[in-house]
Amino acid sequence: MKKSNYPIKRSFLAAFEGIKKIFETERNFKIHILVTLVVIILAFLLGLSKNDFISLLLIIGIVLSTE
């Protein structure tokens, strides 16, 4: 297997720069994050099971990635 010359630290920095840019330019993404935080807090308060919480996180990830 060929080793990449692109360090993982640089990959993460690029990913965080992308997230920062999304926050600066996309209003709807900010709304999605706010709603996500509210939903996660409600999930804890309502005592969601582990399986339901994992499902919820997967769905949140899908929604955010499609945004």
C-alpha positions in Angstrom: 0.0 0.0 0.0 1.4 3.4 -1.0 1.7 5.9 1.8 0.3 9.3 1.1 2.4 12.5 1.5 -0.6 14.4 2.7 -0.5 14.4 6.5 -3.7 13.6 8.4 -3.3 16.8 10.4 -3.5 18.8 7.2 -6.6 16.9 6.2 -8.4 17.8 9.5 -7.3 21.4 9.2 -8.8 21.6 5.7 -12.0 20.0 7.0 -12.3 22.5 9.8 -11.7 25.4 7.4 -14.6 24.1 5.3 -16.9 23.9 8.3 -15.8 27.4 9.3 -16.6 28.6 5.8 -20.1 27.0 5.9 -20.9 28.9 9.1 -19.8 32.1 7.6 -21.7 31.8 4.4 -24.7 29.5 4.8 -27.6 30.8 6.9 -29.6 27.5 6.6 -26.7 25.5 8.0 -26.7 27.7 11.1 -30.4 26.9 11.5 -29.8 23.2 11.1 -27.1 23.3 13.8 -29.4 25.1 16.2 -32.2 22.6 15.6 -29.8 19.8 16.0 -28.7 21.1 19.4 -32.3 21.4 20.5 -33.1 17.9 19.3 -30.1 16.4 21.1 -31.0 18.2 24.4 -34.6 16.9 24.1 -33.3 13.4 23.4 -31.3 13.5 26.7 -34.2 15.0 28.7 -36.7 12.5 27.3 -34.4 9.6 28.0 -34.1 8.1 24.5 -32.7 4.6 24.4 -29.1 4.1 23.1 -30.4 2.6 19.8 -32.8 5.5 19.2 -30.1 8.0 20.0 -27.6 6.4 17.6 -30.3 6.4 14.9 -31.0 10.0 15.7 -27.3 10.9 15.3 -27.1 9.0 12.0 -30.1 10.9 10.6 -28.7 14.2 11.8 -25.4 13.4 10.1 -27.2 12.6 6.8 -29.2 15.8 7.0 -26.1 18.0 7.7 -24.1 16.3 5.0 -26.8 16.9 2.4 -27.0 20.5 3.3 
